[in-house]
Every structure is written in C-alpha cells, then in structure tokens.
Amino acid sequence: MLKTGPLTLLLVAALSLPLSSTAAQPTPSQAYAPDCGELCGKMRESVRDLTRIRTPNGVQDTYKTRIGGIDQWINIRGQDRANPVILFVHGGPASPAMPTTWQFQRPIEEYFTVVHYDQRGAGKTLRASEPEAIADTIHIDTFVDDAIEIAEHVRERLGKDKLVLVGHSWGTIVAMKAALERPDLFHAYVGIGQVINTRVNEEVSFEYGLRRAREEGNAEAIAEMEAIAPYPGNEPITRERIIIARKWPQHYGGMTAYTADSTYYYRGPWLSPEYNADDVRAINEGSMFTLARVLPEFLAVDFTGVRSFPIPVVMFMGRHDYTTPSEPTAAWLAKVDAPCKAGVWFEHSSHMMPWEEPGKTLVSLLETVRPLATGGGCPASMETVANGS
C-alpha cells in the first residue's frame, strides 16, 4: 500500500475532506493510522448494538459484489424493506461515508432504506483490488458508470423500480451525471454540498477566507493567501495553490460550521461496526491513490450549462459552506427547469450537513423527497426554490 503523510492531508482537504488547522485536531494520517485498541473495540460493540436492525421486515447487510469489473463493497440498512430506497454517493473523492453513518443515519432508516458503497479506490473497495490494476480506471466517467450499475443492482436486489439518488460533495459530480444519463432509474436527485462549477467554487471560497482573515487581522493567513491572489485567476489550479486556498476558509468554519475542528469526522470510522483497522487505514491510502489521478477532471467540472433537469431536484445548502459554496448552487437551481425543485438552507451547517444538522436532514427528506418516492407527486415544499431568506 501507499505511504501516508502530511501531503495527503493537504490534498484531501483540497477535494472536500476536512483540513486540520488547529493543533488539537488530528491529521488524517494520525486519525486513520493507529489502532485505538481495546477501548475502541468495546465502544464499537456498543455502536453495533445500538444500530442493529431488529425489525421483522428490516434489512442490514454489508457485502461485496462485482461492479464495473471489480469487487465493490455495499452497505444496506433500513427498518422496513417497503420504504423508499436512497442510494448515497459519497464525497472525497475516496472518502467513504459507510464508516460514519452511525453518527447520523439511524433516524433516516425508519423512513428510508439507505444504500452506501465504497467507490473504486476508496476504503473497503480499495482493499478488494490491487491498486495498480485499477489505476487507469480512475476517471469521472468510470465512477458514473459504477453508480449506474450499482443503482441497477440495488433495484433488483431490493425489488424497487426506482431509487432516490443522493450525492455529497465530490459525490454530487458523480451522482448528477448519473441522473442526467439514466433518469429512468431515479425518483429524484438530492445534492448535498453540490458542485456546480469548480473554478467558481474556488474563487468564492478563497474570497471568504481572505475576507475573514483580514477582519481578524490574521497576518499569517493574509500573507499566504495574498501570495497566490488573484485565485484562481487565469493561472492553473495547482495542488500547491489549492492547499493554501482551502486551508483558511476551512479554518474559519467552511467545513464544519463555527469551528475549524472536524475531529468527530476523522475518528468516527474507528467506531464503525462495518470497518476494521485495515479498512480505516485504507481511507487515507485511497485518498493518496485517487486524488492525483482525478484532479484534472475534477477541476474542469462545470454544470452551469445544464438548463433542464429530467427528474425532481433538491439541493441541501449549508449557509456556512465554503468547501463547495452554496451561492453558485442556489443561482443554478433558480434557473434550471425541472419537474419540481427545491432548495433547502441549513442555517447552522457548513459542508457536513447530515452530520451537523441530522434532524433537519431527516425532516427535509420527509418533506421534499419521500412523497416523490411514494406516489405523492411534487409536494408543496417543492413548488418553489428557497430564496435564502
């Protein structure tokens, strides 16, 4: 496996994993590398017991299956198989949500069956293949093909005609493309921390970080950011520039609202019943493996030309999100034509909305999405786009 190190932290931050900017917060290498021993084992068993699905018609299954020519790991959880199914496409890239679902998902499982999968090059799926054997397949189009194939697999396995497609951060790129390519598979699309245009996001995020630094008189931050200004400007968006540009917006709460500390997210996988120590370490290894290969394609993403969306679309937007800033998403949503659409503002969230405001996440899914998946048509809450007031 590839070695871990400080560079990974910086590159991971550049593509939507939290960035440590305080001494108290562990780097991914620190958080993902050491096994936390017997105490973690006991706590993990407590989490396993708390989250166990006990209902007669429930489903709780973690398994690997052949998708896109390789073994990929899938996790399915829900209290009632009759409920609508959510397919969740995780962020990163290579930042699987499966090992932290225990932190936010349990109430959602009362109303939806939720499917997660570790994408190629990520987590448990990375460990199922020789990295170099899949290195040439690390492209956005391949991730999209995988998502479509997994949707078809889940439909057959759970006996559903359509699914609700949810993407988070990097996963919104994959999921949005999948929805545009195969709308027949999905009741609706939900973007959480949606990427609309990468270069615009970088500019908005940078301006926020520089403004906050100037307001607080943070000489270190001002010096670092002014050294790469204007950003992104007309120069290439290199790793080195991204590192500086993302560091300070996240320091000022652009990842998790009101704090620079996302320790809860880094250390959460150690208590996951679905992950062992090697799986946890593979998160960091997958990030190192994936980022350099996909970065050029990621930086070219631009959905601003998409003026018509074939299925209902909902955007969950963090008021304080300066990792994938919400302003471009709200502007896109206001203009797009769709069967129905809604924008939901999370006033006390940045980028990690399901983790930061799990109650609002559940309520928003129930109000805007579940009616679409149960034959109720477009609910009143989706007739207009939230204006941010």
BELZIZI-V980991 format. One record per helix or strand of 3 or more residues. SS is the DSSP state (A for helix, B for strand). FROM is the first residue (numbers start at 1). TO is the last residue. If there is no record, write none. Layout:
# BELZIZI-V980991
ss=SS from=FROM to=TO
ss=SS from=FROM to=TO
This chain:
# BELZIZI-V980991
ss=A from=6 to=14
ss=A from=28 to=33
ss=A from=37 to=51
ss=B from=59 to=67
ss=B from=70 to=78
ss=B from=84 to=89
ss=A from=98 to=103
ss=A from=108 to=110
ss=B from=112 to=117
ss=A from=123 to=127
ss=A from=131 to=137
ss=A from=140 to=158
ss=B from=163 to=168
ss=A from=170 to=181
ss=A from=183 to=185
ss=B from=186 to=192
ss=A from=198 to=216
ss=A from=219 to=226
ss=A from=239 to=254
ss=A from=263 to=271
ss=A from=277 to=299
ss=B from=312 to=318
ss=A from=326 to=335
ss=B from=341 to=346
ss=A from=353 to=356
ss=A from=358 to=373
ss=A from=380 to=382
